[in-house]
C-alpha cells in the first residue's frame, strides 16, 4: 500500500485531531468546494459498523472484497494499538452529482469508511452496471490518514491501493496529482482553521441532483441571452445568476407541489424585477406571474408579450397587496426587502415568499448595526428572519449557488399561526413595524420604489387590510432615475484640487514607503485615510460624504496617482511591478498604444514621471494625447 504523498501540519496545531475530522467532512459532504466539476453529492445509508462487517457494508459480492482490500483497510495499526470496540467504523455512501452529466443514469457511488481508531478515512468507489449490480473499482481505492508523533508533530498522508492502474475522468475520479497538490493542502488548512460558517450549507433545502439537472437544462436554454444583452451590466453575471435563482425556485416549487399534492404550477409576483430575466424564465417554464419595477429596462422589449413586466412604483400599503399570487419574490429588492414578508403575510394566508437580501435597509431607512459580534451581513439576515417570524412565517434559510457574495436567501412557505388567529397576528405585525419606525438612529434613504398614488394589484380581502390607511407611511423612496454616487459625477476641478492637495502633502514628506529601494525620484511618505481627511476643509468633506465610499473612493478612482493599501495612502510608483500591475491589473504598454489621458506625474510631480514617455501608459504632453475610439461608457443604473 504505497504512501503517495504526505504533508506536514504547522507546529503547535491545537485543532487536531478533531480538526482533521471536520476537514474530512467538508470533502465528504461538499466536494464541489474543491472539485469545481461537481455540483455536489447525495449521501445515503450512513451507519456505524464493525470492521468484520466491511464486506456487507460495501454491498458487493464477498468474493470481490479481496484480502488486499481488507489489508489496506486494517493494516496500519501500530504494535501498541488495537482496534477499539467503543470506536466503531462509520460508513456513508455518497453519489456524485456532476455539473455536466455524461454518465447517464448510472452515477458513480462511493463508500466512505471512517476509522476513528486509526484516524483514517477510506474511499471505496463502486461501479453500477445497466442491471443495477454494483462492483468494487479496486484501482481507485484511496485513503487519507492523520499521523502523529507523540501528538506533537502531525502530518497528513495519502495512500493508494494500486496507483499504477488509477483511472481518472476528471470529475468523479480526479487525477492522482490533483489529490496531492490540491486536496491535501486544503484539508490541512481546513483542519487548522476550523472556521464554522455563519450560514447554512449551499442548497440545503433542495435535492441537489434535481437542482443540477434543471440548472444544466436552463443554462443551455438561456445562455444565448449573453450574446444579445442590451444592458450595460455584465451579461455573464446577470444571466447565469438569474438562471441559478430560477433553477432554485423551480425545484423548490416542484418539491412543494409534490409535498402538497398540487396539480397547477404556482403563480408569482417579482417585486423590483429589474432586468426581468427571472420573470421571463419562470414564465417560460410554465409559472404564471409578472414583474414590477419602478424603471423600464431596454431588455424588456426582447422578451415578448408572454412575459408580463410593469413599470410601476410600489409603496407598502393596503393597495399594494397581491391576494392572487402564490409567491412573492424579492431578488436584490433593496428597500422593499424587509417589507416583502409583511406584504406576503397581509396579501393572503396562503401567500408565500422568497427573498434574497442584498443592500441593508430597515422599514424606513438604512439598517443600523447593533451587534458587533456578528458580521454586518449575518446581522442583517437575522433581522429579515426576525421580520419574517413576526410576520407569521415559519422561516427557512438557505445559501444559493450564484456568482455573488450576497447569496443567502430566506423562504417563508408556511405560517406559524392558525388562520383563525389572523387578527392577533396582524396586531403583532403592526406593533413591530411601528417599533422599527421609532428606533433611534435609523437614517432615511431613498429607494427604487416611489408612491405614485395608484394601486399595484388590486385590493386584498377586506379582513386582511390593516386598519391604517397606509401602513407604509414614512417609507422614503428615491427618484425613478437613480443618482450615481461613486464620485464620478463630481466636478473635475473639484477632484483635481483634492488630488493635488493630498499628493503635495505626501510628496512633502520625502521618505521611502518601504515598497522598494529608495531612489532619486521622490515617492513621498504615506498617510492613513483619516489623516488625509484631516487635510481637507469641512465643506469638501461634506460633499464627499454624500458619495458612496466618500474620500476613499475618490482616492481609489485616481489610481494613476495614489495607491490605497491597508487603510493607508501612498504615491504610486509606476516602476514598481506590484504597484503598477497587481493593484490595477494594467497590462504593459504596447508599442503604438493610444494614450487617452494625460500623465499626472509629467504635469505635476516636481521631478516629472519616473517612466520614459514610450513606457508610460499616459500621455506626456498634448502631442502624445490621442482621443479615445471607444464609445462613452453609459452610467450603470441597473440596480437589479
N, C-alpha and C positions, 0 to 999 in steps of 0.2 A: 504494500500500500504506500506508494511514494508520496512524500511530502512535496507538493508542487511549489509552495510559496509560504513564506511567513513574514509577519510584520510586527514590530515591537510597539508596545504602548509607551507613551511618555512616562517619565518617572513620577512616583508618588501619585498614582492614579487611584483615587479613593472610591471611584464609582464601580469598581469591579469586585466580585463577578456579576453583581446584579445588572450593571450597565450592559454587559455582554448580551444578556437575555432580552433586554429592552431593544438593543440594536437589532438582534436577530428577528424580533417580532416585526420590526419595520420591513425587513427584507421578505419575511414570510407573508405578511398581510398586505403590504403596499410595495411590491417590487417595481411598479411603474415609476416610483420616485427616482430610481436609478436607471432602470431599463425603459427608455422612452418609447420603445416599440410596443409596449404593453399598455392596455387600458386598465388592467387590474387583474385580480384573481377572485375566484369564488371558493370559499372554504367550506368543507363539509366533513362530517364524520370525525370530529375531534373527540378524543378519549384517552384515558390512561391505560397502559398495557405493561405487562411484564416482558422481560427480554425473551422468554420462551415463546411468546405469542407472536413473534415478528412474522412468521410465515402466514399466520391467519390474518395479521394486520394488513399485509400487502394485498390480499385478495387475489393472488395469482396461484397457479398450481405449485404445490410444495416442491416439486422437482426443480422448478426454476430458481428457488431460493437456495443457491448452491452454498457449499462450505465457504468459499472465498468471500461471498457477500456477508455471511454471518460473522466471519472472522473480522471483516472490515468494520462491522458494527461494534464488536466487543473486544478487540484485541489490545486496545491502548490503555488497559489498566496497569498502573504501576504495581510493583511487587507488594506494596503495603496497602493497596486499595482492594476493596471488594465492592461488588455492586450492592448498594444499599436498598433494601426492600421498602424502606419508607420513602424512597425517591423513585417511583416507577417512571418508565418512559412515557412521554406524552406524544401522541401522534395526531397529525392533521393531514387530511387530503385536500389539496388545492388544485383547482382547474385554472389554467392560464387563459386569459381573455385578451387576445391581441388587438391592437388598434385597427389593423387591416387583416381580416381573417382569410388566410389562404389555406386553412386546414379543413374547411368544410364543416361537417357536423361533429367530427371526432377531434375535439380539442384535447390538448395534452394535459395529462394529470400528473401529480407528483405527491408521493407520500413524504411528509416531513416528520422526522423522528427526532425528538429532543431527548437526550440522555443527560439528566441533571447531575448524576454522579460523576460522569466523565467531563462535564461541561462541554458537550459537543452536540452538534445538530447535523443530521444526515439527510440528504435529499435523494430520494429514490424515484426516478421517473418511470411512468407507466405508459405503454402504448395500447391504444384501443383499436381493434380491427372493425370491419364492417358489421360483424355479428355481435359486437359489444364485448368481445373477450379481451381481457387485459393480459399484457405480458410485460415483464420487467426489462427495461432498457439498461443493461448492465454497463454499457460503455459510457454512460453519462451519470453514473453514481458519484457523488462528491460529498465532502464532509468539511465542516468548519469547526475547529476546536480551539477553546481558550486554554492556554498553557501558562503555568507559573512556576517560579522557583521561590519557595518559602513565602508565597503571597507578596512578594516584593517586585520581582521583575516579571511582567506579563507580556505575552505575545499571542498573536492570532495565527493559526496555521490552516492552510488549505490542503486537504488530502483528496486524491482522486484514485478510484479503484483501478481503472485501466486508461490512463491518459493517452496511450498510443492509438486507441480506437475511438476517441472522443468525437462526437458528431455535433456540428453547430449549424443552426439555421438562422442565427442572429435574432431570434425572437424568444421562443420558449427555451431554446438551447443556446445560450450565449457562448462566445468563444472563450477558451481557457485563459488566454492572456487578459481578457476583459475581467474575468473573475478576480485575477490577481491585481491588476492595475487600477481597476475602478471600484469593484465591490468591497474588497477587504479594507482599503483605506477609509471608505465611507463608514463601514462597520466600526472601525476603530474610533473615528470621530464621533459617531452617534453614541457609542458606549462610553466615551469620555465626557461628552457634554450632557447627555441625558436630558435634553430640553423637552419639556412637555408642551404641546401646543395649547393655546388658549381656546381653540375651536375644535369642532367635531372633525372626524376624518372625511375626506372627499367622497361625495356621493354615498353618504351613509344611509340615506332614506330610500335608495333605489337599488334594484338588481343590476349590478354592473354589466353583466353580459347583455342585458336588453339595452342598456344605455349605449354600449359600444356599437351594437348592431344598428340602432336607429341613428346614432351620430354619423356613422360612415355613410349611411344612405342619404342623409340630409346634406352632408358635406359634398358628396358627389353631385347632388341635385342642384345645389345653390352656389357652388364655387364659381360659376360663371359671373356672378354678381361682382366679383372683384375687378373684372375687366371693364365693366360698364359703370362703375361707381362714379356718380357725378358730384359728390360732395367733396369738400376739402379735407375731411377727416380720413384717417388711414383705413383703406378698404380691407386690408388683411386683418387688422384687429377687429373692426366692427362686424364684418361678415362672419368670421369664424366664431367670434364671441356670441353673436346673436344665434348662430346655428347651434352652439352648445347650450345656450339658455333655452331655445326652443326644444332641443332634444330632452333636456331635463323636464320641462313642463309636459311634453307629450308622453314620456314614460311615467311621470307622476300621475297624470290623468288616466292613463291606461290602467295603472295599478288601482286607482280609485274606482274605476268602472268595474273592474273585476271583483274588488272587495265589496262593493255595494250592489252589485248586480245591475248596473246602469246599462241601458241599451243605446242611448243617444250620447253624442260627444258633448263635452262641457262647453258652455259659452263663456266669453271673457270680455273684459274691457281693459285696455292698456292705458294707464294714466301717465301722461308725459311720455308719449311713444317715440318722440324724437324722429329718427330717420324712418321709422315704421317697418323696418325689415322683420322684426319679431312678429308683428301683426300679420305681415304678408306670409310668413312661413306657416304660422299657426292656422291661418285661414286656408291656405293651400292644402294643408294636411287634414282639413275637414272640420275644424272647430269654428263655429260662428262667433264673430266678435268684431271689435273695432278698436281703433286707437285714437286718442285725443291728445293734442299738443297745442301750445299757445302759438307756435310758429310753423308754418308750412315749410317743408323741405323740397328741394328740387327733385329728389329721387322719388317722391310720392307719385309723380306723373308716369313713372315707368312701371308701376305695379299693375295697373289695370283696374277696372271698376269693381272687381270682386273683392279687392282689399279696401275696406272702409276706414278712411282716415279723416278726422275732423280737425280743422284749425279753430280751436275754441279754448278760451281760458277756463280754468277750474278754480273755484274758491270753495273750501269746505263749508257746506250749508245744506239745509234740507232740500234745496232744489238741485243739488248735485249728488243724488244717490242713484244707485243702479239696481233696482229690485229684480230686474230680469236677468241679471248676469250671475252665472255660477261662480266665476272667479274674477277678482280684480288683480291686476299686475302692476307693480311698481319697479321698473328696471332703471336704476340710477335716477330716481324721481325727485331728487333734491328736496325742496321744501315740502313736497307732498308726502315724503316718506313716513313721518310719524302719523300722518292723517289717514293713510291707507287702511290700517287695521280698523280705525274708527269708522271710516266710510263704509267698509265692508260689513262691519257689525251692525250699522244703522240701516244699511240697504235692505237686508232681509236676514232672517235667522239662518237660512241655508247658504248665504254667500260666503265664499272662502277667499283667501288672498295669498299672493306670493310677492315678496318684496326683497329687492337686492339693494341694500343701503350703500351709499357712496359718500356724498358730502354730508357733513354733520349739522343737522338742523333740528331745532325743537319745534313746538307748535307755532310759536310766534316770533321766531328769530333763530340766530345761531345757537347751537348747543354749547353749553358751558361745562367744562370738565369739573368733576367733583371728587374723583378717586385717582390719586397719583400712583397707586399700586398696580393699576391696570394700564394697558396701552390705551390710547385715545380711541382706537378703532374698536377694541373689545368693550370699552365702557359704553360706546355708542350702540353697539349691537345689543348689549344688555339693556340699554334704555328702550330700544324699539321692542325688545322682548317683553319688557315691563308694560309698555303701552298695549301690546297685543294681549297680555294676560288680563289687564284691567278692562280691555275692550270685550273680553269674554271668550277668548280663544285658547284652546289647548295648543301651545306654541311649540313648533319643532324647528331646529336649527340644522343647517347642512352647509357644506362647502362645495361650490361648483368647480368644475374643471374648465376654467376660462383663462385667457391671457390677460389677467388683471390682478392687481394686488388687493382689490376690494371684491372678494368673491364669496363672502358668507351671506347666505340667504336665510330668510325666515318664512315659515309656512304656517298658515292657520287653516287646518282642514276641518276642525270640529269645535264645538263650543264647550265651555266649562260650566254651563248652567242650563237649566231646562227652559224650553220655550215659554212656559208659564211664568217664569221669573224675569221676563223681559223688562218690566217696569223698574224693578230693583237694579238690574244690570245697567240700564240706561242712566240711572241716578249715579252709579259708581263712575261711569264714563264721564258724565258731565262734571262731577266734582273733581276728578283727576285732571281733566283738561283745564278747568278753572284754576286749579292749584299751580299748574305749569305757567299759566298766564301771569301769575303774580310772583313767580320765582325771581328773587333778586339776581341781577347780573345777566339776565337774558337780553341780548342785544338784537335789535332789529336787523333784518337782512332781506333784500328783495329776492324774488323767485321768478321762475319762468311762468308762473300762474298768476293771472290777474282777473279780478271780478269785473265782468263786462255787463252784469245785470241780467243775463238770461240763464236759463237752466241748462243742465248738461244731458240729462237722460230722463226727464220727467220726474214726477214726484213719487216717492215711495208710499207704501200703505200708511194710512193715517195714524195707526197705532205705533208706527216706527219713527215718526217725526218727533224730534226733541221739542220741548216747549219753547226754547229760544227761537226767535225768528231767523237768526243767522248765527249758528254756533261757531262759525269761523271768524266772527268779528274780531279784528285785531291782527288777523293774518296779513302779513306785509308782502305784497307782490313786487316783482321787479318789472321793468318795461318789457314789451314784446321784443324789442331789439336789445340784445344783451350787450352791455358795455364791456369792452376789452380792458382788463385791468392787470396787465403784465408789464407796465412801464413803457410799452411800445408806443402808446399814444401821447406820451409826454412831449412837450415842445423840445425840438432838437437843441436849441440854445440852452435850455434849462439842463438837459442831460450833459451836454458838453461842459457846462460850467461846473457841475458836480464832479465829473470825471477829472477835469483839470485840477480842481482844488485838492481832491484826495491824492492824485498822483504826485503833485508838487510836494505835499507833506511827506509822502513815502520816500520820494527821491531826496528830500532834505535830511532824511535820517542817515543816508550814506553808509549803510552796513550791509554785509552779505546776509542773505536769508537762509543760508545753510543748504540750499538746494544744489549747490555745486561749488567748484572752486571760485574764489573771488577773481575779479578781472578789473581792467581799467574802466570798463563800461559800468556805470552806476545803475544797479538794480534796486537800490534803496533798502529800506527796512520793511517791517510788517506791523500791522495794527489789527486788533480784534474788530469785528463788525460794530460792536458797541462803541469802541474808541473812535471809529470812523464817524459814527453818528454824532459823537460829541464835537466833531469839526464843523458840522452843518448848522445853519440857522434854524430856528424853530419853525418858521414858515415853510422852509424847504422840507423839513421832516414831516410836517403835517400833510403836505402834498404827496409825499412818498407813501405815507401811511394809508392813503386811500387806494393804493395799488396792491395787488396780490404779491406778497413777498417783500414789498417795500424796498428799502435800501439794498438789501442783499440781492434781490432780483435785478436791480439796476446795475450793480457791480458785475454780476454774472453775465448780464446781457452784453456788457462791454468787455468780453473775454479777450479781445485783442490787447487790452491794456492791463487787465487785472487777472490774477489767479486767486480764487477764493477756495481755501482748503482748511478743513478743521476749524472753521469759525474765524479764520484769520485771512487778511487781505494782503496780497503781495503784488509787486510789479511783475508782469510776465516777461520772461526772457526767452525769446523765440529760438535761441541757440540750444536751449536745453531740451533734450528729447522728451522727457516726461512732461515738461511744461507745455511744449508746443503740440504734442501729438496725443498723449494719453488723455489730457483734460478736454481737448476739443475734437478729438478723432479726425483731425485735419490731415489729409494726405500731403506728401511732399509736392512742392510746386513743380508742375510740368513745364517744359520749355514752351514759350508762346502762350501760356495760360492768360486768360483775361483777368485783369485786376480791376474790380469794380468798386473798390473802396480805398480811400487814401490811408496811408500808414500813419498812425497816430505818433509813433516814435520819431519818424522822419520829420514831422512838423513841430513836435512839442518837447521831445527829450533834449536836454542840453547837449548831449553827445550824438544825437541822431539815432537812427535804427542800428541795432547791432548786426544786422544782416546786410549783405550786399543786395542791391536792387533786384538782381536776377534770381536771388534765392528767397526773396520776401514775397509772401502771398498778397501783399497790399502795395498800392501804388506809391512810388517815391516821386511825388510831384505831378502836376497836371498832365505832362506829356506821357506819363506812364499809366494814366487812368483810362479805362475803357467802359463804355456803357454796358449794362447787363443785357444779354439777349434773351433772358428768361422773362416770361410774363410776371407781373406783380403777383405776389402770393396773397391770396384772399385771407381775410381775418377769419379765424376759426370760431364760429358761433354755435356750432352743433354741440349742444351740451349732453346729448344722449347717444 
